[in-house]
Amino acid sequence: MAIRAVVTDIEGTTTSVSFVYDVLFPYARENLSAYVRANAGDLAELLDDVRREAGDPALTLEDCIAALLRWMEEDRKVTPLKTLQGKVWKQGYEGGGSKGHLYPDVAPSLRRWKGQGLVLCVYSSGSVGAQKLLFGHSEAGDLTQLFSGWFDTLVGGKKEATSYARIASEIGLAPHELLFLSDNPEELAAARTAGLFVIGLDRPGNSFDLSGWPTATTFDQIDPAAMNSAEI
């Protein structure tokens, strides 16, 4: 059975870990408090999500900000934080102060895969909004038109096999028709358990041990359209 869709992670896969941790996260940390205070009225629903996540409906605005900053320091993959980070990054991208980092092999490979008729999707713990901002304001230009699906923690955690089964269902393909790309072996294991084929990305600066997994150092080395279940 041929691969018909590629689902890619972002951090450590299309984009350097250092960009996420040394550029995006510091920007969000420096601007989050002021953004929330300035837009509290429009963020009422999101702030209620923060209170639910914290388990305390009585949290004040400042309490919510403190919780969000604490979760950021802990690198928590919680939806209200990721949604808010996306909103703050939107401010930075649209102000012209940021460009989304992509490894140089990513954009040409995505265009090639799209030209081969493959369905391209993103699955990241960052919110769908943040994903679209990064690819929409990337160093290689606006690449959002290349993607047919965007998935974040609303579909489930990235270390849960059920998340990948849901993604396959939403795309409308069988799991074994999907190839998942990530630098994280726990994510690769979850995707494989769900029936997807997987390749680990061994990029510079990545810290995960990919021993025992099929790996590539660049997207150039991957030709999903030529793969089938007997070869992966």
C-alpha positions as CSV (number, residue, x, y, z in Angstrom):
1,M,0.0,0.0,0.0
2,A,1.4,3.4,-1.0
3,I,1.9,6.3,1.3
4,R,-0.7,9.0,0.4
5,A,-0.2,11.6,3.1
6,V,2.7,13.0,5.2
7,V,2.1,14.3,8.7
8,T,5.0,16.4,10.1
9,D,5.9,17.6,13.5
10,I,7.5,21.1,13.7
11,E,10.0,21.5,16.5
12,G,13.2,19.5,15.7
13,T,11.7,18.3,12.4
14,T,10.9,21.3,10.2
15,T,12.2,23.9,12.6
16,S,15.2,24.1,14.9
17,V,14.7,23.5,18.6
18,S,16.8,26.6,19.2
19,F,14.4,28.8,17.3
20,V,11.5,27.6,19.4
21,Y,13.3,27.9,22.7
22,D,15.6,30.9,22.0
23,V,13.3,33.0,19.9
24,L,9.6,32.1,20.2
25,F,9.3,31.2,23.8
26,P,11.3,34.2,25.1
27,Y,9.1,36.5,22.9
28,A,5.9,35.0,24.4
29,R,7.3,35.1,27.9
30,E,8.2,38.8,27.6
31,N,4.9,39.9,26.0
32,L,2.3,37.5,27.4
33,S,1.4,39.5,30.6
34,A,0.8,42.8,28.7
35,Y,-1.1,41.0,26.0
36,V,-3.5,39.3,28.4
37,R,-4.1,42.5,30.4
38,A,-4.7,44.5,27.2
39,N,-7.1,41.9,25.7
40,A,-8.7,40.4,28.8
41,G,-12.3,41.1,27.5
42,D,-11.6,39.2,24.3
43,L,-9.9,36.4,26.1
44,A,-12.7,35.7,28.6
45,E,-13.3,32.1,27.2
46,L,-9.6,31.3,27.1
47,L,-9.2,32.6,30.7
48,D,-12.0,30.3,31.8
49,D,-10.1,27.5,30.2
50,V,-7.1,28.5,32.3
51,R,-9.2,28.3,35.4
52,R,-10.5,24.9,34.5
53,E,-7.0,23.6,33.7
54,A,-5.8,25.0,37.1
55,G,-8.8,23.5,38.9
56,D,-9.7,26.9,40.5
57,P,-12.7,28.9,39.1
58,A,-11.9,31.8,41.4
59,L,-8.6,32.7,39.8
60,T,-8.2,36.4,39.2
61,L,-6.8,37.8,36.0
62,E,-3.4,38.2,37.6
63,D,-3.7,34.6,39.0
64,C,-4.3,33.4,35.4
65,I,-1.3,35.2,34.1
66,A,0.8,33.7,36.8
67,A,-0.4,30.2,36.0
68,L,0.3,30.7,32.3
69,L,3.8,31.9,33.0
70,R,4.4,29.0,35.3
71,W,3.2,26.5,32.7
72,M,5.4,28.1,30.2
73,E,8.4,27.7,32.5
74,E,7.4,24.0,33.0
75,D,6.9,23.6,29.2
76,R,3.4,22.3,29.8
77,K,1.5,21.2,26.6
78,V,-1.8,22.6,27.7
79,T,-4.3,24.0,25.2
80,P,-5.0,27.4,26.7
81,L,-1.3,28.2,27.0
82,K,-0.6,27.0,23.5
83,T,-3.5,29.0,22.1
84,L,-2.3,32.2,23.9
85,Q,1.3,31.8,22.8
86,G,0.0,31.6,19.2
87,K,-1.9,34.9,19.7
88,V,1.2,36.6,21.1
89,W,3.4,35.3,18.3
90,K,0.8,36.5,15.8
91,Q,1.5,40.0,17.1
92,G,5.2,39.5,16.6
93,Y,4.9,38.0,13.1
94,E,2.4,40.5,11.8
95,G,4.5,43.3,13.2
96,G,7.3,42.2,10.9
97,G,9.7,41.4,13.8
98,S,9.7,37.6,13.3
99,K,10.2,35.0,10.5
100,G,9.5,31.4,11.1
101,H,12.6,29.3,10.9
102,L,12.7,26.3,8.5
103,Y,15.6,24.0,7.6
104,P,16.6,24.8,4.0
105,D,15.5,21.4,2.8
106,V,12.0,21.7,4.1
107,A,10.2,24.0,1.7
108,P,11.6,22.4,-1.5
109,S,10.7,18.9,-0.2
110,L,7.2,20.0,0.8
111,R,6.6,21.5,-2.7
112,R,7.9,18.3,-4.3
113,W,5.7,16.0,-2.2
114,K,2.7,18.2,-2.9
115,G,3.5,18.0,-6.6
116,Q,3.5,14.2,-6.3
117,G,-0.1,14.4,-5.1
118,L,0.6,13.7,-1.5
119,V,-1.6,15.2,1.2
120,L,0.4,17.3,3.6
121,C,-0.5,17.9,7.3
122,V,1.0,19.4,10.4
123,Y,0.7,17.9,13.9
124,S,2.3,19.9,16.7
125,S,1.7,20.6,20.4
126,G,1.7,24.3,19.3
127,S,-1.7,25.6,18.5
128,V,-3.0,25.4,14.9
129,G,-2.9,29.2,14.9
130,A,0.8,29.2,15.8
131,Q,1.5,26.5,13.2
132,K,-0.1,28.6,10.5
133,L,1.8,31.7,11.6
134,L,5.1,29.9,11.4
135,F,4.5,28.5,7.9
136,G,2.7,31.6,6.8
137,H,5.6,33.9,7.8
138,S,8.4,31.5,7.2
139,E,11.9,32.3,5.8
140,A,10.8,30.5,2.6
141,G,7.6,32.6,2.3
142,D,4.0,31.6,2.8
143,L,3.7,27.8,2.7
144,T,0.3,27.5,4.2
145,Q,-1.3,26.6,0.9
146,L,0.7,23.4,0.7
147,F,-1.1,21.9,3.7
148,S,-4.5,20.3,3.8
149,G,-4.7,19.6,7.6
150,W,-3.6,21.2,10.8
151,F,-3.7,19.3,14.1
152,D,-2.8,20.3,17.7
153,T,-3.5,19.0,21.2
154,L,-7.2,19.3,20.6
155,V,-7.0,16.1,18.7
156,G,-5.1,14.5,21.6
157,G,-1.6,14.2,23.1
158,K,1.3,13.5,20.7
159,K,2.4,10.5,22.8
160,E,-1.1,8.8,22.5
161,A,-1.8,6.4,19.7
162,T,-5.5,7.4,19.6
163,S,-4.4,10.9,18.4
164,Y,-2.9,9.5,15.2
165,A,-5.9,7.3,14.6
166,R,-8.1,10.4,14.8
167,I,-5.8,12.3,12.4
168,A,-6.0,9.5,9.9
169,S,-9.8,9.4,10.2
170,E,-10.1,13.2,9.8
171,I,-7.9,13.1,6.7
172,G,-10.0,10.2,5.3
173,L,-7.2,7.7,4.9
174,A,-6.2,4.4,6.5
175,P,-3.4,4.8,9.1
176,H,-1.1,2.7,7.0
177,E,-1.4,5.3,4.2
178,L,0.2,8.0,6.4
179,L,3.8,8.7,7.1
180,F,4.6,10.6,10.3
181,L,7.8,12.6,10.7
182,S,9.1,13.6,14.1
183,D,12.3,13.9,16.2
184,N,10.7,12.4,19.3
185,P,10.8,8.6,19.7
186,E,7.8,8.5,22.0
187,E,5.7,10.2,19.3
188,L,7.1,7.8,16.7
189,A,6.1,4.9,18.9
190,A,2.6,6.2,19.4
191,A,2.1,6.8,15.7
192,R,3.4,3.3,14.8
193,T,1.1,1.8,17.4
194,A,-1.8,3.5,15.6
195,G,-0.6,1.9,12.3
196,L,1.2,4.8,10.7
197,F,4.6,4.5,9.1
198,V,7.3,6.7,10.7
199,I,10.7,8.3,10.1
200,G,12.7,10.1,12.8
201,L,14.5,13.3,12.0
202,D,18.0,13.5,13.4
203,R,18.6,17.2,13.1
204,P,21.5,19.3,14.5
205,G,20.8,20.1,18.1
206,N,18.2,17.4,18.7
207,S,18.7,15.6,21.9
208,F,16.5,12.5,21.4
209,D,17.9,9.0,20.9
210,L,16.5,7.6,17.7
211,S,18.4,4.3,17.9
212,G,16.2,1.5,16.4
213,W,14.1,3.9,14.4
214,P,14.3,4.6,10.6
215,T,15.9,8.0,10.4
216,A,16.8,10.8,8.0
217,T,18.9,13.9,8.6
218,T,17.0,16.0,6.0
219,F,13.7,15.9,4.1
220,D,15.8,15.5,0.9
221,Q,16.4,11.9,1.9
222,I,12.7,11.0,2.1
223,D,10.6,10.1,-0.9
224,P,7.2,9.2,0.5
225,A,5.6,8.7,-3.0
226,A,8.1,5.9,-3.7
227,M,7.5,4.1,-0.4
228,N,5.1,1.2,0.2
229,S,4.4,-1.1,3.2
230,A,7.0,-3.6,2.1
231,E,9.8,-1.0,2.0
232,I,9.3,1.1,5.2
